[in-house]
Amino acid sequence: MNLIVRFLLNGLAVLITAYLLPGVSVTGYITSLIVALVLALANTFVKPLLILFTIPITIITLGLFLLVINALIIMLTDYFVSGFVVDGFWWALAFSLILAVLNSLFADLA
């Protein structure tokens, strides 16, 4: 039950973040749930590989390159989900940061 509530809250966080940022748009709540699902899958399977391949630059930048990886994951999700549009890298980075903040706030509710 907790997993379902967290999934629904993640979809709500995607919807709120898209509402806050003019460079990001989501067509509806169902699309935001699909975005949350694709983001979860990309973070589970793709992100560890990207982190593994970019260990040297991540160490040199003291971990800040992980923000770039998060933005790339958002842009990858934009490519796969048709009702989700991100206008560029900087919007994806802002989306990633705001989504992380909202998800941490919603983690207390679930």
N, C-alpha and C positions, 0 to 999 in steps of 0.2 A: 504494500500500500504506500509506503514511504517513497518508493521508487517512482510510482505514478504521480504522486504529488510533486516531487522534485522535477519530473519531466514537464508537467504542466506549468510549474513556476519558471522553468527555463524558457519555455515557449513565451510566457508572459514577459520575461526579461528581454527576449529578442524583440518582441513587439514594442515594448517601451523604448528600447534603445533605438530602434528604427524610427520611432516617432520623434525622439529627441534630436537625431542627426538628419540634416537636410540632404546629405549625400548618400543616405541609405534608405531603401524603401522595401517594405514587405506588403504583399497584397492582402493578407488577412491572418487570422489566428491559426488556421490550419497550416498555412504556409510557414508561419513562425514555428509551429511544432515540427514541421519537416526540417526546417533550418536547424532547430535544436538537435534533432536526431542525426542529421548529417554532420553537424559540428561534433557531436559526441563520438560518432564513428571515426571521423578524421582525427580527432584528438587521441583516440585509442590506437589507431593503426598507422597513420601517416606521421603524426607529430614525433613519436619516438625515433623514427628513421631519420627525420630531418634533424633532430637534436643530435643523433649519433654522428651524422655526416658533418655537422657544423660545430663539433666540440672545440676545435682550436679557436675559431672566431668568437665563440661564446665565452671562452675563458679570457681572451684578449679584451673583450668589451665588458667584462665582469657581469655577464648574464643579460646584458641589455639586448643582445641579438635575439633572445627568446621573444621579445616583443615583435620583431620582424617575422619570426616564424609564426606567431599568432596571427599577424595580419595576412600572411600568405595562406594560412588555413582558412581564414574568413573569405579571402578571394577565391580559393578553391571551392568553397561552399557556394559562393555566388555563381560559379561556373556550372555547378550541378543542379541547383535549385532554380527553377524558372521564374518564380514569383518573387525572388530575392535579388535586389540590385544594389551593388556597392559601386560608387563612382570612381574609386581609385584607391591607391595604397594608403594614403593618409586617412581617408574615411574608414578604411578597414582597420587601421591602427586605433583610431578613436572608438570605433565600434567594439573592438576587442577590449579596450580599457574600461569603457562604460559597462559592457556586459559582465566583465569580471566583478566590478563593484556591485552591480545589481544581484548577481548570483550569490555573492557573499552575504548580502543583506537578506536575500530570500532563503539562504541556508538555515537561518535561525527560525524561519517559519515552518520548515519541513520537518 
